[in-house]
């Protein structure tokens, strides 16, 4: 599109900015994709003003056909910040895209007032393509932000779901909950190895009571963790082997090659025995 069309849009925005802003904010506060109640009115006003001002400056550069040019750098930055903030605030992709698309109506209404119908047509077509491109950019940034949030939450959940507990001097317990995969196994291994170093542990009890199934893949992940612990000088005991899991492992021909116990209590008793300790009942009449 010609430089003249871009400059026409820039001039149009500058002359009618207050009117455009009023209609735009009003449109954003209505309908199923309403931003009302999700962010403060003052914040929404600031976002709309910043975007419209950045759009006007980009148009002043004389290009309305390519949002990847340097003239659009500030506009891309403003739009990226808005998209990321909406991703963190729980907006949907549709609501986020509507922030840009709802600007069409007030801009089209002003552009249609031009007495030169050919110029008005050029402006309308150019604005339609531009705002569509900006809405796609909005969705792209939004999705990237949501994916980053999901990945961070998965990492935090994985760390929280693999706590290493000190049961006794030199004895650690690692209760596993949920399915083991490659990425989680790495977190498990790192947490366990670091705890072995921190506590000078001799034995690590890996409890799989909370693991729903143990197949060949899960067994491989367990073996990696056990091997890494042994390299650090700690022996491992598997606890929580339920009858169903035992049958499944036999059926699959899975060999863990490690001592296993049915319960954590049994594994702890064995760990105490291996470290030369024992737990006894108090003598009759002893104080509780």
N, C-alpha and C positions, 0 to 999 in steps of 0.2 A: 504494500500500500504506500502511497506517496507521502513525502514529508509533509505536504500541505494538510493531508487528512489527520496526521498525528498532531500537528500544531493546532488544527481546528478543535480537536478533542481537548487538548491542553487548555486552550482559551475558554472553551465551553465550561470546563470544570472550574476554572478560576472565577468566571463570572457568576456561576450559579452554585457555588460550593455549599452555601448554607442550605439552599433548597434541596440539593441532592442528598446532603447528609441527613436532613430531617426525614425525607421519604425513605431513605435506606434504613436508618435506625428503626423507624416505624415498622418497616417490612420484616426486619429481623426479630421484632418483638411479637410477631403474629404467626399463626399457623402451627403445624405439627413440629416444625423444626425451630421453634422459638428458642431464643437464647435467654428469654426473660426468666429470672430466677436462677439461672446457672452462673451468670457473672453479674457483677454490679453494673448499673446503668452507666455510671461514670467511666468504668473500664471499657465498656462497649463503645461509648462515644469516642474515647481516646483511640481505640483500635480502628474504628471507621475513619476517623480524621487522619490518622497516620497513613492508612492505606490509600485514601483518596489523594492526599498530598503527594505521596510517593508516586502514585499513578500519574498525576499531573506533571510532575517533574520528568518522569520517563517519557511522556508524550512530547514534552518540550524538546527532547533530543531529536525528534523528527522520525522515529521509527515505531510503527504500531504492529509490525508483522512478526517480530522475533523477540521473545522475552528472555533470550539467553545473552543478549548484548549487554555491554557495560552500563548502558543507560538504565537498565532495569535492575541493577545490582541492589540498590536500596529497596526497591519494591519487593524483590525476592526475599530480602532479609526480613522486612516487615511481615510479609506473608508467612515466612517460615516460623517466625516467633509466635504468630497468632495460631498457626496450625499446631505447633508443639504444645502450646498452652492448652488448647482444646483437647488434645489427646490426653494430657494429664488430668484434665477436669472431667473426663468421662463423656465427652461429646461423641456422637456417632459420626461416621464418614459423611453421611448425608447432611447432617447439621453443619459440619465443617465446610463442605463444598458450598452450601447455601450461603455462607458468609459472602462469597464472591458472586455467586449467581444472582442473589437478590439485588445486586447493584445494577443489573441490566435494566430493570423497569424504570428507575429514576433517570438513568443516563439516556435510555431510548426516548423517554418522554421529552427531555430537553433537546436532544438531537433532532427530533421530529418537528420542532418549531422552526427550523431553518427554512427560509423561503426558497432557497435553492434546493429543489428536490433531488437533483442528481448528486449534489454534495451530501445531502442528508442520507441518501441511500448508501453512498460510499462509507460514511461515518458509521451507520448502523451495522453494515456488514463487517467492517473492521472491528468495531467494538464487540460484536458477537463472537468473532473468532478469538479476540484477545482475552475476553473474560472466560471463555471455554478453556483456553490454554492455562490461564491462571488458576482455574478451579481444579484442573488436572494436577497442576503443581501442588496445590493445597492438599489434595488427597495423597500424593506421593510422600510429601513431608509428614503428613499425619500418620500414614501407615508405617513409615520408618520409625517415628517416635513411639507408636504403640508397640512395635516389635522390640524396640530397645527396652521399653518398660517391662514387657513380658519376659524377655531374657533375663533382666535384672531380678525380677520376682522369682523366676525359676531358680536362679543361682542362690538367692536368699533362702528359699524354701528348702533347697537341697542341703544347704549348710545347717539350717535349723533341724532338718530331719535326720541328720547324721551326727548327733552329739557323742563325744567320747567321755565316758564317766569313769572316774577313779573309784574302784570298789575297795581297794586295799593297797597298802604299800607294794608297788611293783605289779599290781593287777589292774588292768583296764577292761572296760566293757564298751562295746560298740553296738547298740541296738539299731537294727535296720528296719525301716518301715517303708513299704511300697516296693515297686519294681526297680531293679538295678539295670541301668543302661551304661553306655560307655562314659558319658559326661559325668553322671552321678558317681560312677565307680572312681573316677579321678578325684572327685571331691572327698569321697570316703577315704581313699588311700592317703591323700594329703593330710586330712585331719588326723587319721590314725597314726601315721608316721611322725607327725609333729608332736602328738601327745606321747608317743613312745619315747621320744627324745626328751621332752619336758619332764616326764615323770620317771625316767629311767626304768621303764616297765620291762618285766620279764615275760609276762603272759598277757595276751589280748583275747578277750572273749567276744566273738562276733555272734550276736544273737539275731537269728532270722525268723523269729516268731511272727514278726509283722510283714514278712515277705510272702505275698500270696501264692506264688508258684516258683519252683526252682527247675529250670530247664537247662539245656546244655550251655546256652548263652550266659545265663545268670551264674551257673557253676564256673564258667571261665572267668567271669568278673571276680567271683569270690577267690578263685585260685590266684589271680593277679594280686589281690589285696593281701592274701596270706603269704605269698612269696615275697612281697615287698616288706612285710612285717618281719619275716624271718631274716631277711638281709640286714635289718636293723637290730637283730639279736633278740627278738621277742617271739616266743612260741604262740601258736594260736589254737583256740578251742572253738568249735562251732556249737552253738546251743539253739534250742527252739526247733529241732527237727521233728515235725509232726508226722504221724503215720502216713498221711496222704503224700507228703513230700518225700518221705523215705521210699514209698512204693514207686512214685514217679521217677525218682533218681535211679532205682534199681532197674526199672523198665527201660529207661533211656541209656543205661550203662554208664551213668555219671559216677566218676570216682573222685572224691575231694581229697583223698590221701591226707586226712587230718582227723584228729580226735573229735568226735561229736557227742553231744549229750542232748537229752530230750528237753531239759529245762535249764534256765539260767542258774537256778539253785544248784543243780548237779554240776554244771560247768564251774561255778564258783568254788564248790567244795573240792573239785579236782585241782583247780588252780591253787587253792590254799595248800593242798597236799604236796603239790609239785614244788612249792616254795618253802616247804618245811614248816608250815603252820597248820593249825587245826582249831576248830571251834568246838567247845564242850559245854555241856549244861552246867549250871552252877550246882554246887553241892546242896543236898537237902537242907533246908533251913537257912540258906544263904539269903542275903538281902537283895530285893529286886530293884 
